[in-house]
Amino acid sequence: MRLPIKCDELAWQNCCSPRLGEDYPMPHSETSPAIHDVEIPGLTPSLEQVESDPGRFRTVALPLLLPGTLVTLHTRNTCYRLVVMDGSERRVQISGGKLFPESTDAELIGAIDDEGVKVGWIVEGFQLELLTQRGPVLTSTVESVDVE
């Protein structure tokens, strides 16, 4: 079980950088035959399950957040910091990772799966879609989300 990481205001990127040997195994030169992307019915979550069993998923509804609210989002590959500008309009400023080294205005589209989008929501276990001036951005799978 991975405990949530708290990021302070000045050093938030330090906690989001992987440290060799901690939760990030060394890469191998070839893919292991034991590693497969296998879909087993019922094990791969869908947004439909979020609706039917909301207690199973940690979710954040952006339209309910006040301007200035800070959301720290850890995905499989990156740590992002979102500042809510206008929750009802789903407008945020996002920073973090290679795509957003500086704060960038974006519209949070929502959590997505193969079937559709849960507009305005961030859901652990799902990718997040955002729209920036440079175009749409799809994050890797959200592993944790903290609202401050």
N, C-alpha and C positions, 0 to 999 in steps of 0.2 A: 504494500500500500504506500503510495506516495503522498507525503504531507504537503499541504499548500505552502508555497514559498511567499513570504511577505517581502515586498520591494519597498525600500524607503524612497523618498522623493528624489534624492540626489544620485543614488546608486542603483536605480531600478534595472539598468542594463546588466550590471554585474551579476545579479541573481538569475538573469535569463540566459547567461552564457554557459554552455555545457563545460563541465570540467572532465578531463580525460579520466576514465575509470569510474565515474560516478553516474550511474543510470544510463551511460552511453557506452556500450561495448565497443571494443576495437573493431574497425571494419575488416572484413575478410576479403581476400583477393578474388574469391569465387563464391557464388551463392550456394549455401548449404542445401542439400536435397531435402532436408527436414523442414525447410521454410517454404510455405505455400500460401497463396491467397485463396482460401477455400471458403465459399459461402455455404453455411449450413442453415437451413430454414429455422427461424426462431432465434438464432444467435446474433445475426446482424440486425441491429436496431433500425427501425424506420420511424419517420416523423409521425406516422399513424399511431405507433406505440406511445409516443410522447403524449398524444391527445388522450389515449385510452388508459395509460398508466403513468400519470405525471409524477408520482412519487419516486419512480424508478430513475428519473433523469434530473440532473441539476440544470435549471434553466434561469435565464435572465430576460425579462421583457423590457427592451430598450424604451418603448413609449412610456413606461411608468417611471423612468428615472429622471431626476431633476438636472437642469443644466449645471455643469461643473462636476458631476459625479464621475469618479475615476473607476474604470474597469480594467483589471489586469487579467490578461487572457493568455494562457499557456496552451500552445498547440503542440502537435507532435514535433515540429521542427523549429518553432520560434516563440518568443515571448513578445506580446504586443501590449501597449498601453493605450487605452481609449479614454478620451475625455468627452463626455456628453455635451454637445452644444445645444441641441434641441431634440429631446427624446421623441416627441410626437411626430416630428419630421424625419426621425432616424438619422440625424446629422451628428457626426462625431469627428474628432481629430484623433488620428491614429499615428503611433510611432512605434518603432521596433523592427528588428530584422533587417535584411538587406533591402527590402522594398521600401521601408519607411524609416530611413536614418534620421529624418527630421519630421516634425509634426505635419501631417497631411490631412486636408479636409476630405471627408468621405461620407457616403451614404451607406449605412448598414442595411443590406438587403435582407439577410436573415440566415438561419440554419437551413442547410440543404441536404437532401439525399437523392437517390435515383428517381424518386417519384415527384418531388416538388420542393417548395420552399415554405418554411414557417416564418413569415414576414415579420421583421422586427425583433426576432428572438435569437439569443445565443444559447445553444444547447450542447452540453458536454457529450462527446461521442459523435458529433457531427461536424462537418466542415462549415465554415462561415463565408458567405459571399458579401463583398463590399463593392461599391462603385466609386471610382476616383476620376479625376480629370483625365488620367492616362488610360482609363478603361476599367473593366471589371477585374476583381482580384478574388481568388478562391484560396482560402487558407488550408493548411493541413488540418487534420482532425483535432478539435478542441479537447484538451485533456483536463483543464481546470479553468475556472473563471471565478474571480473575486471582485466584489463590489465594495468600494470604500466610500 
